[in-house]
Amino acid sequence: MKDLYLNGLYIEINTKNPNDTVVYIYDCMSDLKETERDSILNYLRAEGFIGNKIRCEIIRGEDYF
């Protein structure tokens, strides 16, 4: 598992199962747009953090506060 901060968001990358990589993006302000999510995922791919086959889950502020 990798943890990082990007654009003020906390991101977890769970790679325990190589066939099921999950990216969790914690959006405490609940205002993450799809375009920003896509940009984050493209950056993570370009830097080698993730491959093409991933699952992304957005955890909104109301879900964990």
Contacts in CASP RR format, 6 or more apart in sequence:
PFRMAT RR
TARGET T0000
AUTHOR 0000-0000-0000
METHOD contacts of the structure
MODEL  1
MKDLYLNGLYIEINTKNPNDTVVYIYDCMSDLKETERDSILNYLRAEGFI
GNKIRCEIIRGEDYF
1 12 0 8 1.000
1 13 0 8 1.000
1 14 0 8 1.000
1 15 0 8 1.000
1 16 0 8 1.000
2 12 0 8 1.000
2 13 0 8 1.000
2 15 0 8 1.000
2 49 0 8 1.000
3 10 0 8 1.000
3 11 0 8 1.000
3 12 0 8 1.000
3 13 0 8 1.000
4 10 0 8 1.000
4 11 0 8 1.000
4 13 0 8 1.000
4 49 0 8 1.000
5 11 0 8 1.000
6 40 0 8 1.000
6 43 0 8 1.000
7 36 0 8 1.000
7 40 0 8 1.000
9 25 0 8 1.000
9 26 0 8 1.000
9 27 0 8 1.000
9 32 0 8 1.000
9 40 0 8 1.000
10 25 0 8 1.000
10 26 0 8 1.000
10 28 0 8 1.000
11 23 0 8 1.000
11 24 0 8 1.000
11 25 0 8 1.000
11 26 0 8 1.000
11 40 0 8 1.000
11 44 0 8 1.000
12 23 0 8 1.000
12 24 0 8 1.000
12 26 0 8 1.000
13 21 0 8 1.000
13 22 0 8 1.000
13 23 0 8 1.000
13 24 0 8 1.000
13 44 0 8 1.000
13 49 0 8 1.000
13 50 0 8 1.000
14 21 0 8 1.000
14 22 0 8 1.000
14 23 0 8 1.000
14 24 0 8 1.000
15 21 0 8 1.000
19 53 0 8 1.000
20 55 0 8 1.000
21 50 0 8 1.000
21 51 0 8 1.000
21 53 0 8 1.000
21 54 0 8 1.000
21 55 0 8 1.000
22 54 0 8 1.000
22 55 0 8 1.000
22 56 0 8 1.000
22 57 0 8 1.000
23 41 0 8 1.000
23 44 0 8 1.000
23 50 0 8 1.000
23 54 0 8 1.000
23 55 0 8 1.000
23 56 0 8 1.000
23 57 0 8 1.000
24 56 0 8 1.000
24 57 0 8 1.000
24 59 0 8 1.000
25 32 0 8 1.000
25 37 0 8 1.000
25 40 0 8 1.000
25 56 0 8 1.000
25 57 0 8 1.000
25 58 0 8 1.000
25 59 0 8 1.000
26 59 0 8 1.000
26 61 0 8 1.000
26 64 0 8 1.000
27 58 0 8 1.000
27 59 0 8 1.000
27 60 0 8 1.000
27 61 0 8 1.000
28 61 0 8 1.000
28 64 0 8 1.000
28 65 0 8 1.000
29 61 0 8 1.000
30 60 0 8 1.000
30 61 0 8 1.000
30 62 0 8 1.000
32 58 0 8 1.000
37 56 0 8 1.000
37 58 0 8 1.000
41 50 0 8 1.000
41 54 0 8 1.000
41 56 0 8 1.000
44 50 0 8 1.000
45 51 0 8 1.000
45 52 0 8 1.000
END
